[in-house]
Amino acid sequence: MRKRKLDGGGDRVVVRWTNAGTHVGDFAGIPATGGSFTIGGIDIYRVENRLLAEHWHVVDQLAMLGQLGLLPA
């Protein structure tokens, strides 16, 4: 995984990232394709009293499925 941007302000920290891999095993019931993919995502953390209070995680799985040829034409 490669961190692309780290930003913070107030009670939030935002991390944008990119991840690359190869589909070599079952994923969500989908047999391995052997194909490679690169996807992006974002994580947002909210801190309260110096503790992690909330976390949101968004990943572009649609892009991954498209790169692996798993979307209908």
Steps between C-alpha positions, in 0.01 A plus 500: 500500500624848417384802695416779256394780732468553873305801622360601834306780654289539809392156614543324162790323327461401134722249320476445124674186382566272202535124515609253231477125495440180310182296537651163599232359730125502553365847579135547598420163344675587171765246395852630428548661158877554518440858387659806656328817621570841648233669710464812706330567828456742784487465877363770728562487873333712768688549824336590830690547828814368327323171417370368170123561512392418143645359179366504144662282232419526129667284235432492124410133462311574177829608338663180625224281353525685168878457482460129569244466218223399740236755398238422236560663162 
